[in-house]
């Protein structure tokens, strides 16, 4: 009976060993004492068994307590780990949500970024189906660079934030998807519902109200808007169309709204084909150079030639040179195209000199765009190409427009390097740029070309005659050659001769021509 009670106490007292040990030890020791006091072999043997039994029960109680503590510890650790896992999972979900937000949103304005806007717009268009007509606007702030230049980038960022909030307010009732398309451009997609304002009206309203978008900028903000309205067209195509319309609106002037139409569609197709086919055209030398003469002595003597880029696209015909240059810049082929044109000019100079030694004294001018001047090492490329072909530097002239800031460090350093090597610098469109008179102070400028706008109707315009005569005299005083470009009529030629203009260029005197036509034409000149 005592053994059963002792065993039960140990079995049910598994959590805390001192409790069963305190219960069984007095009972079994009293039994042990009674057996020892009784004496005899049998009693002593039972007393020994009682001690062994006591030791076994104590050992079992201690093991049970240790096992219970270990199990409790593991259970508590598991519960704690599960809690930590739940917390980590919650934090992971929150981090994933924040990361997804950051990936899809612009950090500055909080609007969707380019990728996020494209994805959200694609889902909206797919959900609407082909029967829903959607309007897409791309709004660009006019002259935003001036804000950064005048007030700093921090102020520019605040203006962008204000414009984003203003755009959200203006389009709040149209359920529009808004995004920052990049730089100072914002995009908005909405359903073009019947009976409501048309996308053109929405765009015009934005143009009229953007002046109130921010109080951070001391001047008056203006914007241009490109619009595309389509049904069942992918967002990528709509964005490309609206972007083309925006560029056209900016080319037309500030505060303009332009909708994508068939004329722009044809232009967009042409531009894409030009960008796609340009690498092959450069590699196959399909892009050539034509030459327009610059004449002296009243049109009787050849003074120099101007090299003009010419490319006849197999599908779209003759491509304007500025479109070719723009396509080269957007496709990363600006330097390749520049080297190709330089090589064509050098080869042409060699062929002309071989045909008639007098062409050794006839330089050729090539036009350089502001993008080429700012992004390419023009001096290294030009001097390297003419050295490779064995052309004397004085036979090459670099013609720059006044869009190039002649007083910037990069442009000035490159032009100085060219001039020091013997390459003459020509300023094109003289009289309409922002640094016309300042450019004459540059020691590397050797020639200026009076803009066509001053030559047009020269005979009947006293004001233009005064301006042209002033430039001619100024050039004579500074020992700078002056070229009147765009001579289209005999009256203009006579007026320039009367003013003593030393050099002239225009369709009335000679049109651009391929290389094989230059020599026969020059040999017919009286001088």
C-alpha positions in Angstrom: 0.0 0.0 0.0 2.8 2.4 0.9 4.6 1.5 -2.4 1.5 2.2 -4.4 0.9 5.5 -2.8 4.6 6.5 -3.3 4.5 5.5 -7.0 1.3 7.5 -7.5 2.7 10.6 -5.9 5.7 10.4 -8.2 3.6 9.7 -11.3 1.3 12.7 -10.7 4.0 15.0 -9.4 6.0 15.4 -12.6 6.2 19.1 -12.7 8.1 19.8 -9.5 10.4 17.0 -8.0 10.6 18.3 -4.3 6.8 17.7 -3.8 6.8 13.9 -4.4 10.2 13.5 -2.9 9.0 15.2 0.3 5.9 12.9 0.3 7.6 9.5 -0.3 10.9 10.0 1.7 9.4 10.0 5.3 7.1 7.1 4.5 9.7 4.8 3.0 12.3 5.8 5.6 9.9 4.9 8.4 9.2 1.5 6.7 13.0 1.1 6.4 13.5 1.9 10.1 10.7 -0.5 11.2 12.2 -3.4 9.2 15.7 -2.7 10.5 14.3 -2.6 14.1 12.5 -5.9 13.6 15.8 -7.5 12.6 16.3 -10.8 10.9 17.5 -11.6 7.5 14.2 -11.3 5.8 13.5 -7.9 7.4 16.9 -6.5 6.6 16.5 -7.7 2.9 13.2 -5.9 2.7 14.8 -2.8 4.2 17.4 -2.9 1.5 14.7 -3.2 -1.1 12.9 -0.2 0.4 16.1 1.9 0.0 16.5 0.8 -3.6 12.8 1.6 -4.2 13.2 5.0 -2.6 16.3 5.8 -4.7 14.4 4.7 -7.9 11.4 6.9 -7.1 13.6 9.9 -6.3 15.5 9.4 -9.6 12.2 9.1 -11.5 10.8 12.3 -9.8 14.0 14.2 -10.8 13.9 13.0 -14.4 10.3 13.8 -14.7 10.9 17.3 -13.4 13.8 17.8 -15.8 11.7 16.5 -18.7 8.8 18.7 -17.8 11.1 21.8 -17.6 12.7 20.9 -21.0 9.3 20.4 -22.6 8.1 23.6 -21.2 11.1 25.4 -22.4 10.8 24.0 -25.9 7.1 24.8 -25.9 7.7 28.4 -24.8 10.5 28.8 -27.4 8.1 27.4 -30.1 5.4 29.9 -29.0 7.9 32.7 -29.0 9.3 31.7 -32.4 5.8 31.5 -33.8 5.1 35.0 -32.5 8.4 36.2 -34.0 7.6 34.5 -37.3 4.1 36.2 -37.4 5.8 39.5 -36.7 8.4 38.9 -39.3 5.7 37.9 -41.8 3.8 41.1 -41.0 6.9 43.2 -41.4 7.8 41.3 -44.6 4.4 42.0 -46.1 4.7 45.7 -45.1 8.2 45.8 -46.6 7.0 44.1 -49.8 4.1 46.6 -50.0 6.4 49.6 -49.5 8.9 48.2 -52.0 6.1 47.6 -54.5 5.0 51.2 -53.9 8.5 52.6 -54.4 9.0 50.5 -57.5 5.8 51.8 -59.1 5.9 55.4 -57.7 8.0 58.5 -58.1 9.9 59.3 -54.9 9.7 63.0 -55.4 6.0 63.6 -56.3 4.4 60.4 -55.1 2.7 59.8 -58.4 3.2 56.7 -60.5 6.6 56.5 -62.2 7.0 55.6 -65.9 6.9 51.8 -65.2 4.0 52.1 -62.7 2.0 54.3 -65.0 2.4 52.0 -67.9 1.3 48.9 -65.9 -1.7 50.7 -64.4 -2.8 52.1 -67.7 -2.5 48.8 -69.4 -4.7 47.2 -66.8 -7.2 50.1 -67.2 -7.3 49.8 -71.0 -7.6 46.0 -70.9 -10.5 46.2 -68.4 -12.3 48.8 -70.5 -12.1 46.7 -73.7 -11.9 47.8 -77.2 -15.3 49.7 -77.0 -14.0 52.3 -74.5 -12.3 55.3 -75.8 -9.4 56.6 -73.7 -7.7 59.9 -73.6 -4.0 60.2 -72.8 -2.3 63.6 -72.0 1.4 64.2 -71.6 2.0 67.6 -70.0 5.4 69.2 -70.1 6.4 72.4 -68.2 7.7 75.0 -70.6 11.3 76.2 -69.9 11.6 74.3 -66.6 15.4 74.3 -66.9 15.2 78.0 -66.3 13.6 77.4 -62.9 16.5 75.1 -61.9 19.1 77.5 -63.2 17.6 80.5 -61.6 16.4 79.1 -58.2 18.3 75.9 -57.8 17.3 72.2 -58.0 15.7 72.2 -54.5 13.2 74.9 -55.6 12.7 73.0 -58.9 11.8 69.9 -56.9 9.3 71.8 -54.8 7.7 73.2 -58.0 7.4 69.7 -59.4 5.7 68.5 -56.2 3.3 71.4 -56.3 2.5 70.7 -60.0 1.8 67.1 -59.1 -0.6 68.1 -56.4 -2.3 70.6 -58.7 -2.7 68.0 -61.3 -4.3 65.6 -58.8 -6.8 68.3 -57.9 -7.6 69.3 -61.4 -8.3 65.7 -62.6 -9.8 64.5 -59.3 -13.3 64.1 -60.9 -12.2 62.2 -64.0 -10.9 59.0 -62.3 -7.6 59.6 -64.0 -4.4 57.5 -63.7 -1.6 60.1 -63.0 2.1 59.6 -63.3 5.4 61.5 -63.7 6.6 60.5 -67.1 10.1 61.9 -66.5 11.8 65.2 -65.8 9.2 67.9 -66.0 6.6 65.8 -67.9 3.4 64.3 -66.4 1.0 61.8 -67.9 -2.7 61.3 -67.3 -5.0 58.6 -68.7 -8.8 58.8 -68.4 -11.9 57.6 -70.2 -13.1 60.0 -72.8 -16.8 59.9 -71.9 -19.5 61.3 -74.2 -21.1 64.4 -72.9 -18.1 65.4 -70.8 -15.2 67.7 -71.6 -13.2 66.4 -74.5 -9.5 65.6 -74.0 -8.6 68.7 -76.0 -10.8 70.8 -73.6 -9.1 69.1 -70.6 -5.7 69.8 -72.0 -6.5 73.5 -72.7 -8.0 73.9 -69.2 -4.7 72.6 -67.7 -2.7 75.0 -69.8 -4.8 77.9 -68.6 -4.7 77.0 -64.9 -1.1 75.9 -64.4 -0.1 79.4 -63.5 -1.8 78.8 -60.2 -0.2 75.5 -59.5 2.6 76.8 -57.3 3.6 79.8 -55.4 7.2 78.6 -55.0 8.3 79.9 -58.4 8.6 83.7 -58.8 7.7 83.6 -62.5 4.7 82.4 -64.3 4.6 78.7 -65.2 3.3 77.6 -68.6 2.9 74.1 -70.1 2.4 72.4 -73.4 0.2 69.3 -73.8 0.3 66.4 -76.2 -3.0 64.4 -76.6 -3.8 61.0 -77.9 -7.3 59.7 -78.1 -7.7 56.0 -79.1 -9.9 53.0 -78.8 -8.4 49.5 -78.3 -4.8 50.7 -78.7 -2.0 49.6 -76.4 -0.7 52.1 -73.9 2.8 51.9 -75.4 1.4 53.1 -78.7 -0.7 55.8 -77.1 2.3 57.1 -75.1 4.5 57.2 -78.2 1.7 59.2 -80.0 1.1 61.6 -77.2 4.8 62.2 -76.8 5.1 63.0 -80.5 2.2 65.5 -80.2 3.9 67.1 -77.2 7.1 67.6 -79.1 5.2 69.2 -81.9 3.4 71.5 -79.5 6.7 72.6 -78.0 8.1 73.2 -81.4 5.2 75.4 -82.2 5.8 77.6 -79.1 4.8 77.7 -75.4 1.3 77.1 -73.9 0.2 74.9 -76.8 -2.0 71.9 -77.0 -1.6 69.5 -79.8 -3.6 66.4 -80.6 -2.1 63.4 -82.4 -3.4 63.2 -85.9 -2.7 61.5 -89.2 0.1 64.0 -90.1 1.9 63.3 -86.8 1.2 59.6 -87.3 3.1 59.7 -90.6 5.9 61.7 -89.1 6.1 59.2 -86.2 6.3 56.3 -88.6 8.9 58.1 -90.6 11.0 58.8 -87.5 10.8 55.2 -86.4 11.8 54.0 -89.8 14.7 56.5 -89.9 16.0 55.4 -86.5 15.7 51.7 -87.5 17.4 52.1 -90.8 20.0 54.6 -89.8 22.7 52.1 -88.7 22.5 50.3 -92.0 22.6 53.5 -93.9 25.8 54.6 -92.1 27.4 51.3 -92.6 26.6 51.1 -96.3 27.5 54.8 -97.0 23.9 55.5 -98.2 24.1 58.8 -96.3 26.1 61.1 -98.6 27.3 64.7 -98.7 26.2 67.4 -101.2 28.0 70.7 -101.6 26.6 74.2 -101.9 29.1 76.9 -103.1 29.8 80.1 -101.3 30.8 82.7 -103.9 33.0 85.9 -103.9 33.3 88.8 -106.2 29.6 89.2 -106.7 29.1 85.6 -107.5 31.9 85.2 -110.1 34.5 83.3 -108.0 34.3 80.2 -105.8 35.4 80.9 -102.3 34.4 77.8 -100.4 31.8 75.0 -100.1 29.3 74.0 -97.5 28.8 70.3 -96.9 25.2 69.3 -96.5 24.0 65.9 -95.3 21.8 64.0 -97.7 19.9 60.7 -97.3 17.3 59.4 -99.6 15.3 56.8 -97.5 14.1 53.9 -99.6 10.5 54.4 -98.3 10.2 58.0 -97.3 12.5 59.8 -99.8 14.8 62.6 -98.8 15.1 62.9 -95.0 15.8 66.4 -93.6 19.3 66.6 -92.2 18.0 67.7 -88.7 15.8 64.6 -88.6 18.8 62.4 -89.4 20.9 64.1 -86.7 18.1 63.8 -84.1 17.7 60.1 -85.0 21.5 59.6 -84.6 21.4 61.2 -81.2 18.5 59.1 -80.0 20.0 55.8 -81.2 23.6 56.5 -80.0 25.0 56.9 -83.5 25.9 60.6 -83.2 29.7 60.0 -83.2 29.5 57.3 -85.9 27.5 59.7 -88.2 29.9 62.6 -87.5 32.9 60.4 -88.4 31.1 59.2 -91.5 30.4 62.7 -92.7 33.9 63.8 -92.0 35.3 60.9 -93.9 33.0 61.7 -96.9 34.2 65.3 -96.8 37.9 64.3 -96.7 37.5 61.9 -99.6 35.6 64.6 -101.5 38.4 67.2 -100.9 41.0 64.7 -102.1 39.0 63.9 -105.3 38.5 67.6 -106.1 42.2 68.5 -105.6 43.2 65.5 -107.7 40.9 66.7 -110.5 41.9 70.4 -110.3 44.8 71.7 -108.1 43.0 75.0 -107.6 40.6 73.2 -105.2 43.5 73.0 -102.8 42.6 76.6 -101.8 38.9 75.9 -101.4 37.8 75.0 -97.8 34.7 73.0 -97.0 32.4 73.9 -94.0 30.4 71.3 -92.1 27.6 72.0 -89.8 27.8 70.9 -86.1 24.6 70.6 -84.0 24.5 71.9 -80.4 24.0 68.3 -79.2 27.2 67.2 -81.0 29.1 70.1 -79.5 27.9 69.4 -76.0 28.1 65.6 -76.0 31.0 64.7 -78.3 34.7 65.4 -78.2 34.4 67.4 -81.4 38.0 68.6 -81.5 39.5 65.1 -81.0 37.2 63.6 -83.6 37.7 66.3 -86.3 41.4 66.5 -85.9 41.8 62.7 -85.8 39.8 62.2 -89.0 41.5 64.9 -91.1 44.9 63.6 -89.9 43.9 60.0 -90.9 43.0 61.2 -94.4 46.0 63.6 -94.7 43.9 66.7 -95.1 45.3 70.1 -94.0 43.3 71.6 -91.1 42.8 74.9 -93.0 40.7 73.1 -95.6 38.0 72.2 -93.0 35.6 74.7 -91.4 33.3 74.0 -88.5 30.0 75.8 -88.8 28.1 76.2 -85.5 24.7 77.7 -84.8 24.3 80.3 -82.1 22.2 77.8 -80.1 25.6 76.7 -78.9 26.7 78.8 -76.0 30.0 79.9 -77.2 31.0 81.2 -73.8 30.6 77.8 -72.0 33.8 76.2 -70.9 33.4 72.9 -72.8 32.4 74.5 -76.1 35.1 77.2 -75.8 37.8 74.7 -75.0 36.9 72.5 -78.0 36.6 75.4 -80.4 39.9 76.8 -79.2 41.6 73.4 -79.8 40.2 73.3 -83.3 41.2 76.9 -84.1 44.7 76.4 -82.7 45.1 73.5 -85.1 44.1 75.7 -88.0 40.4 74.8 -88.4 38.3 77.9 -89.1 35.1 78.4 -87.0 32.0 79.8 -88.7 29.0 81.2 -86.9 25.8 80.3 -88.7 22.4 82.2 -88.5 24.2 85.3 -87.3 21.9 88.0 -85.9 19.2 85.8 -84.4 21.1 84.1 -81.6 21.5 85.3 -78.0 25.2 85.8 -78.2 25.7 87.3 -81.7 27.9 90.3 -80.8 29.7 88.3 -78.0 30.6 85.6 -80.5 32.5 88.2 -82.6 34.9 88.7 -79.7 36.0 85.1 -79.8 39.4 84.9 -81.3 38.6 81.6 -83.0 35.6 82.9 -85.1 36.8 83.5 -88.7 33.5 83.8 -90.5 29.8 84.7 -89.8 26.8 84.0 -92.0 24.0 86.6 -91.9 20.7 84.9 -91.3 18.4 84.5 -94.2 15.7 86.5 -92.5 17.7 89.7 -93.0 18.4 88.9 -96.7 14.7 88.2 -97.6 13.3 91.3 -99.4 16.5 93.2 -98.8 16.0 95.5 -101.7 12.7 96.8 -100.4 13.7 96.9 -96.7 15.7 99.9 -95.5 15.9 98.4 -92.0 17.4 95.2 -93.2 19.9 97.1 -95.5 21.1 99.0 -92.5 21.6 95.9 -90.4 23.3 94.0 -93.2 25.6 96.9 -94.0 26.5 97.2 -90.3 27.4 93.5 -90.0 29.5 93.8 -93.2 31.4 96.8 -91.8 31.8 95.1 -88.4 33.2 92.0 -90.1 35.6 94.1 -92.1 36.8 95.9 -89.0 37.4 92.7 -87.1 38.9 90.9 -90.1 36.0 88.3 -90.1 34.5 87.0 -93.4 30.8 87.8 -93.8 28.6 85.5 -95.8 25.0 86.5 -96.8 23.1 83.2 -97.0 19.8 82.6 -98.7 20.2 84.8 -101.7 17.1 83.8 -103.7 16.6 86.6 -106.2 18.5 88.9 -108.5 17.3 91.9 -106.6 18.8 90.5 -103.4 22.1 89.9 -105.2 22.2 93.4 -106.6 21.4 94.9 -103.2 24.2 92.8 -101.6 26.7 93.9 -104.3 25.7 97.5 -103.6 26.4 97.0 -99.9 29.8 95.5 -100.7 29.0 92.1 -99.3 32.2 90.0 -99.8 30.6 86.5 -99.8 27.2 85.2 -100.8 25.3 81.9 -100.9 21.9 80.9 -102.1 19.8 79.1 -104.6 20.0 82.1 -107.0 23.7 81.5 -107.2 24.0 77.8 -106.9 22.0 74.9 -105.5 23.5 72.1 -103.4 24.9 69.4 -105.7 26.6 66.0 -105.4 30.4 65.8 -105.6 30.6 64.8 -109.3 28.7 68.0 -110.3 30.9 70.4 -108.4 33.9 70.4 -110.7 31.9 70.9 -114.0 29.9 73.7 -112.3 33.1 75.4 -111.0 34.8 75.3 -114.3 32.0 77.4 -115.8 32.6 80.3 -113.4 34.1 83.4 -114.9 36.5 83.7 -112.0 
